[in-house]
Amino acid sequence: MYETLRKHIEKQITLTDEEFDFVQHHFKSRKYKRHQFIIQEGEMVKYSYFIISGLTKLVYQEESGKSHIISFAMEDWWESDFNAFLTQQPASFSLECIEDTEVLYISLADYKTICSQLQKIASFFLEKAHFGNIAAQRRILSLLTSNAKARYEQLLKQYPSLFQRVPKSLLAAYLGVSRETLSRLAG
């Protein structure tokens, strides 16, 4: 499991065994069952999560009860309510497992420790944050400027495996369309 984290990090930077041992020491592991919440709206967010296996959805729930899927996260991805995690505020989102999921997680204090003591890791996390920001901006732009068919095709091209792993109702919610519209787009 920790070898998966090392391979992930070493796609961007190289770590000595000693450096990785230092990083690894600051992570813990946990398994979650399908439909189990990793984060619930309103709770404090103590950790950032690296997905070893499984699939999650980050959801915003309106007071009216309407849900909005902000993102999906699968193997080799990081997920959390990052605003709540970094500012130590209650969560605005819930993070729920779509499949049985195994994660490595790190606290904010441990995150700050490894970043302050190992510049390579600080650079790694900064690059991850930049790419996350870019992806979020692209998603916002797509929602503002693209029709449902274009959003569907973009998602299919970018993440084809999601279509085998995520129920159509969740894909429709992520795309901002009804399940019936999604069926027409897929047909």
N, C-alpha and C positions, 0 to 999 in steps of 0.2 A: 504494500500500500504506500509506504513512504518512498519506494522506488518510483512509483507513478508521479509523485510530487517532484522528485528530483529530475526525472525526464522532462516534466513540464517546465520547470525552471530553466533547465539546461538547453531548452530550445532558444533561449535568449542570452543566457550568461553561463559561464563555466564556474563550477564550485569545486574546491578541493574536498576530500572526504571529511576533513576537520571542519570546514565551513558548513558542509551540509549537515553534519552531526549537530552543530550549533543551531542551525535553522530547524531541523527536525525536532530537536528537544522542546521547541516552543509550540508545537502542534499536538493536538490530541485527536483521537478518532472516535466516530460514533456511527451506528447504523440506525436507520429509520425505516419504518414500514410504509407501504403505499397508503396514501391519504393522511399520514401523520404530518403534523405541523412542525417545522424546524423553528420558525418565527411566527408569532401571532401578533396581529395589529394591537397596538396599545402597550405591549410588553417592552421592556428594555432589551436592546439588541447587544448581547455581550460578545458576539463572535462574527467573524467572516469565515465563509465556508468554501472549501475546495472540493468539488465533486469527484469522487473516485469512481463511483458507479451509480447508475440510476438517473432519474430525471425529476426536476422540480419545476414549479411555476411560482412566480412572484405576482401577487394579486393585490389590487387596490379595491376596497369595498366602499361604495358610496353609502351615505346615510339611508338612501332610498332602498338599499339592498342590491343595487346593480353592481356587478363585479367587472373589473377591467384587468385583463392579464397583461402585465407590464413586460414580462420576459419568461422564457424557458431557460433552464440551465441543465446541461448534461455533462457527461464525463469530460474532464480536463477543463472545466469552466469554474470560475469563481462566482459566488452569489451571496448576497445579503441585502438588507435594507441599509445601503451604505451611508446614507445621510444619518440615520439613527445610530448606526455603529460608530461612525467617526465623531459625531457630536454628543453621543451618549444621551440621546433623547428617546422617548417611546417610539416604537415602530409605527410607520404609516402604512406598511404593507404586511402581508402574511406570505410566508414561504412554505408551500405545501409540496409533499412528495407525490408525484404522479406514479412513480414506480418505487419499489424498495430501493433505498438510496444509502450509500456509504459515503461519508465525508471525512475530511480532515478539517479541523477548525482551529482558529487562533484568536486569542483575546486582543483587545486594543493595546493593552500594556505590553504583551509579548510582541505584537506587530511593531510597536514603537521601539522596543528593545532591539529586535533583529535589524530594523532599518537604521537605527543610530549606530549600531556596532559593526554593521557590514554594509558598506556603501553599495556593493553589487546588488544586494537584495533591495535596497531603497530604489535603485535605478530600475530593477525588475518590476517592482510594484508601481512605480511611476509610469512606466511604459504600459502596464496592464490598465491603469486608470485612464491613460490617454486613449487607448483603443476602445475601452468601454464608453468613454465620452463620445468618440466618433460614432460608434454603433448606435448610441442613444440619439444623437443628432440625426443620423440617417433614418432611424425609425420615425422620429417626429416629422421630418421632412416628407417621408413617404406617406404618413397618415394625412398630412396637410395637402399634398399635391397629387397623389396617385389615386386612381380609382381602385375598386376592390379587386378587379382582375389583375391589375399590375402588381398590387401588394401580394396577392396569392402567388403569382409567377415568381416574384422576387424571393419570397419565402421558400418556395419549392426549389428554386435554383441554389439558394444559399444553404439551406438545411434540409435536404431531401429525407434524411432519416427521421425527422420529426413526424412526417406523414405516416410512418409505420408505427410510431410509438405514442402519438398523442391522439386522443379521441377527437373526432370531427367537431364536437361541440366546443372544445377548448381551442382548437385551431380557429374556429369561427370567431370566438370571443377575442382572441389575440389580433385577428385581422379587422375586427370591428364590423363584422357582418353576421347575418343570421346563419343558422345551420343549413337552411334551405338554399340561401345564396351561395354558400360554400359548395354545396352539392352541385349546383349549376356551374360554378366556376371550374370544378374538378371534372365535370362531365364533358 
